[in-house]
Amino acid sequence: MMNPKPLFDRTLQRTRLRRAIARGYEGFLLERALEDMEERLGAILRQFTKGADIGTPRDDASRFLVMSGRVQEMMRLAPVGGGATLSGLMEVEGDEEVIPFAPQQFDIAISLLALHGVNDLPGTLIQIHRLLKPDGLFLACLFGNETLTELRQVMMQAESEIEGGVSPRVAPFTEIRDAGALLQRAGFALPVVDSDPVTVRYSTMFHLMRDLRAMGLTNAMTERSCKPLRRETLQRAADLYAEQFSDADGRIRATFDLLWLAGWAPHESQQKPLQPGTASMSLADMLKKAGEAE
């Protein structure tokens, strides 16, 4: 049986990210994810000894965890090397699809804005699960299915109108309803998934595309067309964007769907769900009791 063709050209992804970092990485979404991560970890009254950062484009998250004292020592798997000048922070350049760390050596693993670009997300989650000690925490943020939905729609419409056909221009992203099942499939206990849509406004579609280049997020799908879009196709897409997704002041909206995944490596101390039929009170009785208390 032949293996399916990979969805993403991983070498091209890293080349574009390396270029973006060299020219000045646009980090506002990474900063937003870092703020959210800090808030989520604030609810966990626990210090971590050794952590892994899986593929976060820059070392911001690893530095924060070490400098804040939340984690004593961080090992960063970097898609593009060149950081790690901080005591307590080590770095190895590599690919999130082939994680080079030994099993059960970390008590926390994080990943910000990276895992949406892997070809085998279930396999990568299984690898991350193996890295964790029992009761170790996994926390990740990746782009969800509604990301760039406006751009996807107008590019398809413009290309169909002007060029008589369409090719994939915006990558598919993970749907929230699938993410929890993927965590369970990978072996994580107590999985939690939620979505944080972020709307960013731009003067034109071309300003949005400039930011995407500066984040290394331009099209790297293996089935992408290698033929450049015609100028009139791009202009038609920009006009459609302004017509369909602009506010009263003329600025357009772009959605970035930040999908958060959390799970724990199983441990006997963790809360276990009750077996069917073992509850001491029925749901009807519980609702009745709650009503009486109001």
C-alpha positions, -999 to +999 in steps of 0.1 A: +000+000+000+014+034-010+019+061+016-003+092+010+015+123-002+024+147+026+001+177+029+029+201+037+064+206+023+082+207+056+115+219+041+098+248+025+080+257+057+114+259+076+130+279+048+102+305+049+103+306+087+140+311+086+137+339+061+109+355+082+130+354+114+160+368+096+140+397+082+121+405+114+095+380+125+060+395+130+053+382+165+019+397+176+001+363+175+029+345+193+028+372+219-010+367+223-005+330+227+022+335+252-001+358+273-028+331+271-003+304+281+008+324+311-029+328+322-036+291+318-006+281+338-015+305+365-043+283+375-019+253+381-003+256+415+027+236+407+064+241+398+079+221+370+114+207+370+121+201+333+101+212+303+102+208+265+092+234+239+081+216+207+085+238+177+075+273+189+089+296+162+109+317+186+122+311+221+099+336+238+079+308+256+109+289+268+125+321+281+094+331+299+090+298+317+127+298+328+129+335+338+095+333+357+107+303+377+077+281+365+102+256+350+137+251+362+151+239+329+138+240+293+148+220+263+136+237+231+131+218+198+136+247+175+125+247+138+151+274+132+182+275+155+201+305+168+187+312+203+193+296+237+217+321+253+200+319+287+210+298+317+186+269+321+175+270+284+190+245+259+182+242+223+184+216+195+173+224+159+149+198+145+115+188+132+084+184+153+075+153+133+107+135+145+112+145+181+147+135+193+141+135+231+142+104+253+109+091+268+096+103+302+121+130+309+099+160+311+071+171+334+057+197+311+057+201+273+044+232+255+041+242+219+029+276+205+018+281+169+037+252+154+017+219+154-008+230+127+020+226+102+029+190+108+018+163+084+010+137+110-006+155+140-018+122+157+018+108+155+033+140+168+009+140+198+019+104+205+055+114+205+049+143+229+029+120+252+059+096+254+082+125+265+062+132+296+066+116+330+035+103+346+013+133+356+032+155+332+013+184+315+010+191+278-002+225+267-003+237+230-018+264+209-022+259+171-043+275+144-079+261+143-102+256+114-116+291+112-082+307+107-080+329+075-115+317+065-121+351+048-089+349+027-097+313+017-131+323+004-121+353-016-090+336-031-111+307-043-138+330-058-113+352-075-093+324-090-124+306-102-137+338-119-104+349-135-085+317-141-113+292-146-102+269-118-089+268-082-058+254-064-053+252-027-041+286-014-049+285+023-040+253+043-067+234+061-065+235+099-076+213+128-113+214+138-121+218+175-144+188+174-115+166+163-088+179+187-101+163+219-104+129+202-068+133+190-056+139+225-074+108+238-060+088+209-025+099+218-030+086+254-036+119+273-058+119+303-082+148+313-081+164+278-094+199+274-098+218+241-111+253+236-109+280+209-100+317+211-108+335+179-087+366+173-098+392+147-071+414+133-079+443+111-059+455+081-061+483+055-061+458+026-057+421+018-021+429+007-012+441+042-025+408+056-004+389+031+026+409+041+021+399+078+017+362+067+051+363+050+066+379+080+054+350+101+066+324+076+029+313+070+027+315+032+014+286+013+036+255+017+012+227+007+027+201-016-003+203-039+000+241-043+002+255-078+038+266-087+023+291-112+021+326-097-013+341-095-021+367-121-021+403-110-058+407-119-066+376-098-050+391-068-067+424-073-101+407-077-095+388-045-086+421-027-117+438-041-139+408-030-123+409+005-131+446+008-167+440-004-174+410+019-153+414+050-148+451+057-160+473+086-177+507+083-143+524+083-131+503+053-106+481+071-109+444+065-111+416+091-089+385+093-097+357+117-070+337+135-085+309+154-062+300+183-070+264+192-058+253+227-051+217+236-043+205+272-038+170+286-019+151+312+001+119+310-019+094+330-011+089+368-030+071+395-035+103+415-056+119+388-094+122+390-111+093+373-146+094+357-172+074+374-183+041+358-218+041+344-243+032+372-220+040+401-232+076+408-248+081+442-274+106+429-292+106+396-290+137+373-328+142+378-323+143+416-293+166+413-312+191+392-342+189+416-319+195+446-303+224+428-337+239+421-347+236+458-316+254+468-323+284+447 
